[in-house]
Amino acid sequence: MQTMKNTQTKPLILKCFFFSLFLSVPIFLLTSSRSLGSKTTDAPPGNQSAGDLRIRPGYNSYEAYIERQLNKTLNPKLRRIWTTRDWDRKINVFAQFFEDLKQRQLLKNESKALCIGARVGQEVEALRRVGVTDSVGIDLVPYPPLVLEGDFHNQPFENETFDFEFSNVFDHALYPDKFVGEIERTLRSGGVCVLHVALSRRSDKYSANDLYSVKPLTKMFRRSEMLHRRTVDGFGLDTEVVFRKK
C-alpha cells in the first residue's frame, strides 16, 4: 500500500516541477533582458570622436570617469613622489615657463591666477615664487593651501574671476568643450589662458582624450583669439598654446 502511494506521488511531484520550470523560464528571460537593457553602454553625452580630437572609449558614466581619475590622484606612491622627489624639480620648470610669460607681458605680478588640475600645486607654488602671489589651483582632491577642491568641468568660481589660467591636463577632460567653456566663463575680458598639450605623442593611460592638432582648440575657444603656439618640454607635453579672451 505504501509503495503504491509513493508511486502515485512521484508523477505529481514531477508534474509540479516541470510546470514551475515552464513558468520560470520566461520570467528569467524577461528579467535578464531588462537587466542587460539597463546597463549603460553608450558614450556619455557630449562625447565626440572625430577629426583631430578623439575621446577615449571605456567610460560608461561620469562616475566611472571620476573614479578612474581619482585612482591616479589618490595613488599614495605618486603623491609621495609629487611632494618629495618631483617637488622642487617641477616648481623650477614651471617657474621658467611663467617668467617667460611675464617677459612677454602675458602674465603680471598683479594677475589673479588659476591652475587647473593642479594636483599638489607645484605650478601654484611656482607662480607665487615668481611674484604672482594671488594664485590658487583646483583638483578633484584638495591640497591646502595651494589647491582647492574643484572639477574643471564645472569650476567653483564666479564669472570673470581670473586674469590668467594655466593647465597641463587638457588630455584628462572627458568633455573638452566644457573644460574650455569653464575657462572662458571664469576668465576676465582680456585674460590669458595657457595650455600645455601633447600633439606628437600620446599622453598617459589616465588621459580621456587624444589631441592631434591645435585646430579643435581654436574652435572651442569661441570667445578668445589664439596668440601663439610653440614647442615646449613640459613633462611629456610638447606644445604650448596661448589664448586671450576677447
VOPAGU-2260 file (C-alpha; in pm, 1 decimal, decimal comma):
REM VOPAGU-2260
SITE   aa  ch    i         X         Y         Z
SITE  MET   A    0       0,0       0,0       0,0
SITE  GLN   A    1     280,7     237,8      91,5
SITE  THR   A    2     458,9     154,4    -236,3
SITE  MET   A    3     151,4     240,1    -443,2
SITE  LYS   A    4     117,3     574,0    -258,0
SITE  ASN   A    5     480,9     663,8    -331,7
SITE  THR   A    6     438,3     564,5    -697,2
SITE  GLN   A    7     135,6     791,0    -733,5
SITE  THR   A    8     308,8    1081,9    -555,6
SITE  LYS   A    9     620,7    1090,6    -779,6
SITE  PRO   A   10     434,6    1172,9   -1105,6
SITE  LEU   A   11     254,9    1453,7    -922,3
SITE  ILE   A   12     585,4    1597,6    -795,1
SITE  LEU   A   13     738,7    1575,6   -1142,9
SITE  LYS   A   14     439,5    1749,2   -1296,5
SITE  CYS   A   15     464,5    2030,9   -1044,6
SITE  PHE   A   16     839,2    2064,0   -1107,1
SITE  PHE   A   17     805,8    2088,0   -1484,9
SITE  PHE   A   18     514,6    2328,3   -1455,1
SITE  SER   A   19     719,9    2555,2   -1227,5
SITE  LEU   A   20    1015,2    2533,2   -1464,0
SITE  PHE   A   21     789,8    2620,5   -1756,6
SITE  LEU   A   22     672,5    2933,8   -1577,0
SITE  SER   A   23    1018,2    3037,1   -1450,1
SITE  VAL   A   24    1196,3    3033,5   -1788,3
SITE  PRO   A   25    1008,3    3326,2   -1944,8
SITE  ILE   A   26    1030,4    3519,4   -1618,5
SITE  PHE   A   27    1408,3    3464,2   -1609,3
SITE  LEU   A   28    1447,0    3573,7   -1972,0
SITE  LEU   A   29    1236,9    3883,4   -1915,7
SITE  THR   A   30    1438,4    3978,8   -1606,4
SITE  SER   A   31    1769,8    3919,4   -1783,8
SITE  SER   A   32    1672,0    4129,1   -2082,7
SITE  ARG   A   33    1570,6    4416,2   -1856,6
SITE  SER   A   34    1897,4    4391,0   -1666,2
SITE  LEU   A   35    2103,2    4398,2   -1984,7
SITE  GLY   A   36    1897,6    4679,6   -2125,2
SITE  SER   A   37    1953,2    4894,1   -1817,0
SITE  LYS   A   38    2331,6    4877,4   -1843,2
SITE  THR   A   39    2475,3    5192,3   -1997,1
SITE  THR   A   40    2689,3    5110,2   -2297,3
SITE  ASP   A   41    2655,1    5435,2   -2493,3
SITE  ALA   A   42    2920,8    5703,6   -2460,6
SITE  PRO   A   43    2839,2    5982,3   -2211,0
SITE  PRO   A   44    2650,5    6281,1   -2358,0
SITE  GLY   A   45    2879,6    6522,5   -2535,0
SITE  ASN   A   46    3129,4    6253,5   -2625,4
SITE  GLN   A   47    3299,5    6311,6   -2958,0
SITE  SER   A   48    3549,3    6117,0   -3163,1
SITE  ALA   A   49    3616,2    6293,4   -3487,9
SITE  GLY   A   50    3896,3    6477,7   -3665,1
SITE  ASP   A   51    4189,8    6588,9   -3454,2
SITE  LEU   A   52    4027,2    6534,6   -3114,0
SITE  ARG   A   53    3926,2    6186,1   -3005,8
SITE  ILE   A   54    3762,3    6084,2   -2681,0
SITE  ARG   A   55    3893,5    5757,0   -2548,0
SITE  PRO   A   56    3632,7    5482,1   -2502,2
SITE  GLY   A   57    3563,3    5292,2   -2183,1
SITE  TYR   A   58    3361,9    5532,4   -1968,9
SITE  ASN   A   59    3001,7    5419,2   -1922,2
SITE  SER   A   60    2922,5    5707,0   -1688,3
SITE  TYR   A   61    3070,0    6025,5   -1548,1
SITE  GLU   A   62    3107,1    5849,2   -1213,4
SITE  ALA   A   63    3325,4    5584,0   -1378,3
SITE  TYR   A   64    3540,8    5858,0   -1528,9
SITE  ILE   A   65    3580,5    6036,0   -1192,6
SITE  GLU   A   66    3668,8    5708,5   -1021,3
SITE  ARG   A   67    3945,4    5640,7   -1272,7
SITE  GLN   A   68    4088,4    5990,4   -1235,2
SITE  LEU   A   69    4087,7    5952,4    -857,0
SITE  ASN   A   70    4280,6    5626,1    -891,5
SITE  LYS   A   71    4574,2    5835,3   -1011,1
SITE  THR   A   72    4524,3    6141,9    -793,0
SITE  LEU   A   73    4494,4    5940,4    -470,5
SITE  ASN   A   74    4772,2    5694,4    -550,4
SITE  PRO   A   75    4993,7    5706,2    -235,2
SITE  LYS   A   76    5313,0    5632,8    -427,2
SITE  LEU   A   77    5251,2    5908,6    -682,2
SITE  ARG   A   78    5153,8    6162,2    -416,5
SITE  ARG   A   79    5472,0    6084,3    -225,9
SITE  ILE   A   80    5678,2    6140,8    -542,5
SITE  TRP   A   81    5493,2    6464,2    -626,4
SITE  THR   A   82    5559,0    6608,5    -280,8
SITE  THR   A   83    5920,6    6494,4    -243,4
SITE  ARG   A   84    6140,4    6399,3    -538,9
SITE  ASP   A   85    5941,3    6594,7    -800,2
SITE  TRP   A   86    5854,9    6895,1    -585,2
SITE  ASP   A   87    6145,5    7133,1    -647,2
SITE  ARG   A   88    6220,3    6999,2    -994,3
SITE  LYS   A   89    5870,0    7074,5   -1122,8
SITE  ILE   A   90    5849,2    7409,1    -945,7
SITE  ASN   A   91    6170,7    7520,4   -1115,7
SITE  VAL   A   92    6046,8    7417,1   -1460,9
SITE  PHE   A   93    5707,5    7583,9   -1412,3
SITE  ALA   A   94    5877,9    7897,7   -1282,5
SITE  GLN   A   95    6080,4    7921,6   -1605,3
SITE  PHE   A   96    5761,3    7896,2   -1812,1
SITE  PHE   A   97    5591,0    8165,9   -1605,7
SITE  GLU   A   98    5891,9    8400,0   -1610,9
SITE  ASP   A   99    5891,5    8376,7   -1989,6
SITE  LEU   A  100    5519,7    8461,3   -1998,9
SITE  LYS   A  101    5586,8    8762,7   -1776,1
SITE  GLN   A  102    5856,5    8885,8   -2014,8
SITE  ARG   A  103    5604,5    8866,3   -2298,9
SITE  GLN   A  104    5352,2    9067,7   -2093,5
SITE  LEU   A  105    5109,0    8773,8   -2078,7
SITE  LEU   A  106    5135,5    8742,8   -1701,6
SITE  LYS   A  107    5184,7    9009,1   -1433,4
SITE  ASN   A  108    5253,0    9008,3   -1063,4
SITE  GLU   A  109    4909,0    9164,9   -1014,8
SITE  SER   A  110    4733,1    8886,7   -1207,2
SITE  LYS   A  111    4476,7    8675,2   -1027,0
SITE  ALA   A  112    4578,0    8327,5   -1143,0
SITE  LEU   A  113    4425,3    7979,5   -1152,3
SITE  CYS   A  114    4598,0    7647,2   -1218,7
SITE  ILE   A  115    4357,5    7381,4   -1342,1
SITE  GLY   A  116    4415,0    7019,9   -1241,8
SITE  ALA   A  117    4698,6    7122,7   -1011,3
SITE  ARG   A  118    4722,9    6803,3    -801,5
SITE  VAL   A  119    4955,8    6905,6    -516,2
SITE  GLY   A  120    5017,2    7255,5    -652,9
SITE  GLN   A  121    5371,5    7275,8    -790,0
SITE  GLU   A  122    5257,1    7521,5   -1057,6
SITE  VAL   A  123    5076,5    7732,3    -796,2
SITE  GLU   A  124    5389,6    7747,1    -582,0
SITE  ALA   A  125    5590,6    7838,4    -892,2
SITE  LEU   A  126    5358,3    8129,7    -968,9
SITE  ARG   A  127    5390,1    8257,8    -613,0
SITE  ARG   A  128    5769,2    8231,1    -624,8
SITE  VAL   A  129    5787,3    8442,9    -942,1
SITE  GLY   A  130    5574,5    8711,6    -779,4
SITE  VAL   A  131    5217,6    8618,7    -880,3
SITE  THR   A  132    5103,5    8581,4    -521,6
SITE  ASP   A  133    4726,7    8576,0    -582,4
SITE  SER   A  134    4734,9    8223,7    -724,8
SITE  VAL   A  135    4542,7    7907,1    -648,1
SITE  GLY   A  136    4480,0    7566,2    -801,3
SITE  ILE   A  137    4186,0    7327,7    -827,9
SITE  ASP   A  138    4177,0    6949,9    -842,0
SITE  LEU   A  139    3937,5    6669,5    -752,2
SITE  VAL   A  140    4140,3    6620,9    -434,8
SITE  PRO   A  141    4237,1    6941,4    -246,9
SITE  TYR   A  142    4588,7    7007,5    -121,3
SITE  PRO   A  143    4562,1    7309,3     110,9
SITE  PRO   A  144    4662,4    7582,7      99,5
SITE  LEU   A  145    4770,7    7565,6    -263,8
SITE  VAL   A  146    4490,7    7359,0    -418,7
SITE  LEU   A  147    4114,5    7379,5    -363,8
SITE  GLU   A  148    3866,6    7103,2    -439,4
SITE  GLY   A  149    3706,8    7151,7    -780,0
SITE  ASP   A  150    3604,9    6980,9   -1102,4
SITE  PHE   A  151    3743,2    7151,6   -1412,0
SITE  HIS   A  152    3421,9    7063,5   -1599,6
SITE  ASN   A  153    3237,8    7286,0   -1350,8
SITE  GLN   A  154    3473,5    7534,4   -1187,2
SITE  PRO   A  155    3365,0    7652,7    -838,8
SITE  PHE   A  156    3413,4    8021,2    -922,3
SITE  GLU   A  157    3206,2    8318,2   -1033,5
SITE  ASN   A  158    3213,2    8453,1   -1388,5
SITE  GLU   A  159    3518,3    8660,7   -1483,4
SITE  THR   A  160    3720,9    8584,0   -1171,9
SITE  PHE   A  161    4072,1    8538,9   -1311,9
SITE  ASP   A  162    4323,4    8726,6   -1525,7
SITE  PHE   A  163    4530,6    8416,9   -1601,0
SITE  GLU   A  164    4460,3    8043,8   -1619,3
SITE  PHE   A  165    4709,3    7765,3   -1678,0
SITE  SER   A  166    4658,6    7394,1   -1731,3
SITE  ASN   A  167    4857,3    7092,6   -1844,6
SITE  VAL   A  168    4571,1    6843,8   -1800,4
SITE  PHE   A  169    4356,5    6911,2   -2108,2
SITE  ASP   A  170    4405,9    6546,3   -2205,3
SITE  HIS   A  171    4221,8    6442,5   -1886,9
SITE  ALA   A  172    3899,7    6620,8   -1989,0
SITE  LEU   A  173    3615,6    6386,0   -2077,7
SITE  TYR   A  174    3417,2    6685,0   -2203,7
SITE  PRO   A  175    3671,8    6916,2   -2373,6
SITE  ASP   A  176    3400,9    7168,5   -2467,5
SITE  LYS   A  177    3301,7    7205,9   -2102,6
SITE  PHE   A  178    3666,5    7228,0   -1997,6
SITE  VAL   A  179    3725,3    7518,6   -2236,7
SITE  GLY   A  180    3384,4    7673,5   -2169,4
SITE  GLU   A  181    3459,3    7696,7   -1797,6
SITE  ILE   A  182    3791,9    7864,1   -1869,1
SITE  GLU   A  183    3625,2    8127,4   -2084,5
SITE  ARG   A  184    3347,9    8172,8   -1829,2
SITE  THR   A  185    3585,3    8239,2   -1537,6
SITE  LEU   A  186    3840,6    8444,5   -1733,7
SITE  ARG   A  187    3801,0    8820,8   -1738,8
SITE  SER   A  188    3788,8    9003,1   -2069,0
SITE  GLY   A  189    4149,1    9035,2   -2187,1
SITE  GLY   A  190    4251,5    8745,0   -1964,4
SITE  VAL   A  191    4506,4    8489,1   -2081,2
SITE  CYS   A  192    4483,4    8109,4   -2086,3
SITE  VAL   A  193    4793,0    7894,7   -2137,0
SITE  LEU   A  194    4758,7    7524,6   -2215,7
SITE  HIS   A  195    5034,9    7267,8   -2237,8
SITE  VAL   A  196    4921,4    6977,1   -2454,7
SITE  ALA   A  197    5064,0    6670,6   -2626,9
SITE  LEU   A  198    5040,3    6662,7   -3007,5
SITE  SER   A  199    5329,8    6445,8   -3125,0
SITE  ARG   A  200    5283,7    6170,3   -2866,4
SITE  ARG   A  201    5001,4    6013,1   -2672,8
SITE  SER   A  202    4951,0    6103,9   -2309,5
SITE  ASP   A  203    4933,2    5870,3   -2010,8
SITE  LYS   A  204    4687,4    5586,7   -1951,5
SITE  TYR   A  205    4461,1    5808,2   -1742,5
SITE  SER   A  206    4401,7    6052,1   -2029,2
SITE  ALA   A  207    4042,8    6081,2   -2150,5
SITE  ASN   A  208    4117,5    6230,4   -2492,3
SITE  ASP   A  209    4385,7    6249,9   -2758,4
SITE  LEU   A  210    4462,1    6575,0   -2940,3
SITE  TYR   A  211    4632,1    6567,7   -3281,6
SITE  SER   A  212    4645,4    6939,5   -3369,8
SITE  VAL   A  213    4551,6    7278,6   -3224,4
SITE  LYS   A  214    4254,8    7315,7   -3462,1
SITE  PRO   A  215    3999,2    7172,8   -3215,0
SITE  LEU   A  216    4125,3    7417,3   -2951,2
SITE  THR   A  217    4082,2    7719,4   -3177,8
SITE  LYS   A  218    3723,8    7608,3   -3247,6
SITE  MET   A  219    3638,1    7550,4   -2881,1
SITE  PHE   A  220    3781,1    7883,8   -2763,1
SITE  ARG   A  221    3488,7    8066,1   -2922,0
SITE  ARG   A  222    3533,4    8389,5   -2725,8
SITE  SER   A  223    3911,8    8405,0   -2749,9
SITE  GLU   A  224    4188,6    8451,2   -3002,8
SITE  MET   A  225    4498,6    8235,0   -3023,2
SITE  LEU   A  226    4807,1    8448,3   -2962,5
SITE  HIS   A  227    5072,2    8188,2   -3031,1
SITE  ARG   A  228    5183,2    7827,4   -3010,9
SITE  ARG   A  229    5532,6    7694,1   -2956,9
SITE  THR   A  230    5716,7    7373,4   -2882,5
SITE  VAL   A  231    5798,7    7313,1   -2515,6
SITE  ASP   A  232    5929,0    7032,1   -2299,4
SITE  GLY   A  233    5670,9    7015,0   -2025,5
SITE  PHE   A  234    5674,3    6677,7   -1850,7
SITE  GLY   A  235    5568,8    6478,9   -2156,3
SITE  LEU   A  236    5370,7    6763,0   -2313,2
SITE  ASP   A  237    5523,4    6917,1   -2624,2
SITE  THR   A  238    5314,6    7219,5   -2722,6
SITE  GLU   A  239    5221,9    7546,5   -2552,0
SITE  VAL   A  240    4910,1    7724,7   -2680,8
SITE  VAL   A  241    4812,4    8072,2   -2558,3
SITE  PHE   A  242    4467,4    8232,0   -2589,8
SITE  ARG   A  243    4339,5    8575,7   -2491,8
SITE  LYS   A  244    3972,2    8625,5   -2413,1
SITE  LYS   A  245    3814,7    8897,8   -2623,5
